[in-house]
Amino acid sequence: MSGAAETISVASPADFHVHLRQGELAKVVTPHVRQGGFSLAYVMPNLKPPITNTEQALLYRAQLQAIDPAVEYLMTLYLSPELTPEEIRKAAAAGITGVKSYPRGVTTNSEGGIESYDAYDAVFAAMEETGMVLNLHGEVPSVAETNICVLNAEPAFLPHLRKLHAKFPKLRIVLEHATTRAAVECVKSLGDTVACTITAHHLALTVDDWAGQSWNFCKPVAKYPDDRMALQEVVREGHPRFFLGSDSAPHPFQAKATASPTHACAAGLYTSPVLLPLVAHLLESFGALDKLEGFVSTHGRAFYGRRASASDRRVVLRRVSSKVVGIEGYGAGPTHVVPFWAGKAIGWELVEEREQEA
Ligand SMILES: NC(=O)N[C@@H](CC(=O)O)C(=O)O
């Protein structure tokens, strides 16, 4: 990062968790990766049907490249019973980066998610051997009998993370979109092969913000003020195993805005179009602006072995007094999406990209 208070430049921002959807919606939202300041997208596989094999992942990558070839797309497979050690070797050889695990039924398109991690030992062993990354949606399903609900589903998941790391210490694991102090402490206590993504919105929200406000509703839900403080603290500390994964998850306007007695609103917040200015704004609000480059680029790139090179571009942000995010959004009809933070001001805007000095 260079410059004094009025401009900041960041080397090759990388978003290590993003939903780019498919079909017409993908055409609307994929260009927003660059619009939001990012040049690398770590792409989630929870499509309909999910991306479960190498061919599908390569086809999906080609579709995204056709929409915006300037972004580097790192692809993932959806952990499901059809994933075999042979398929892992094939995927690794084809340049697929990771495997995403969704516990069954906890979030959007997770009906095919997993129920037991032990059943996948051979898959995890092949991933460890080939250097693939395991991305964990770290929640357990709600169960009334054991008092599990959205507020304690993440702490209840952490024993699975500890067990997986103990069994496969060389397997790189990322606990995705952590929302609790317990998760931060757990990841810190584990070895260098375990990292954690944090979203922009979880640095801003608590329970009070989404209870009754569907536009702030996502999974995992934002938790207590002390949990948000733990996320802010670990970013301010500049801990190298914590980095941005936006979990930017666009849902059509109707799905977010309309709940009924039989339909809940969709879970997911859309941050891609405003991402880098928003992250700068939030980090500045809790005294961590000097950690911006580590959080949005260096840390994640180091963990994934995708370091920015001298020839990569730097993205420049300029301080503005107040730039309000439009509430009109993008697209139309079934592709009409409205970003998180709509109607609110951000104190930074993207200026330009310029060649990084060697
Ligand atoms: N974050 C969300 O609330 N939703 C995500 C899925 C996920 O990451 O849980 C989605 O795909 O919409």
PDBQT file of the ligand as one rigid body, heavy atoms in Angstrom, charges set to zero:
ROOT
HETATM    1  N1  LIG A 401     -24.083 -16.570   1.935  1.00  0.00    +0.000 N 
HETATM    2  C1  LIG A 401     -25.330 -16.873   1.709  1.00  0.00    +0.000 C 
HETATM    3  O1  LIG A 401     -26.191 -16.532   2.528  1.00  0.00    +0.000 OA
HETATM    4  N2  LIG A 401     -25.695 -17.534   0.601  1.00  0.00    +0.000 N 
HETATM    5  C2  LIG A 401     -24.842 -18.137  -0.388  1.00  0.00    +0.000 C 
HETATM    6  C3  LIG A 401     -24.442 -19.510  -0.011  1.00  0.00    +0.000 C 
HETATM    7  C4  LIG A 401     -23.497 -19.497   1.154  1.00  0.00    +0.000 C 
HETATM    8  O2  LIG A 401     -22.334 -19.123   0.987  1.00  0.00    +0.000 OA
HETATM    9  O3  LIG A 401     -23.920 -19.828   2.241  1.00  0.00    +0.000 OA
HETATM   10  C5  LIG A 401     -25.582 -18.172  -1.731  1.00  0.00    +0.000 C 
HETATM   11  O4  LIG A 401     -25.138 -18.865  -2.636  1.00  0.00    +0.000 OA
HETATM   12  O5  LIG A 401     -26.560 -17.444  -1.857  1.00  0.00    +0.000 OA
ENDROOT
TORSDOF 0
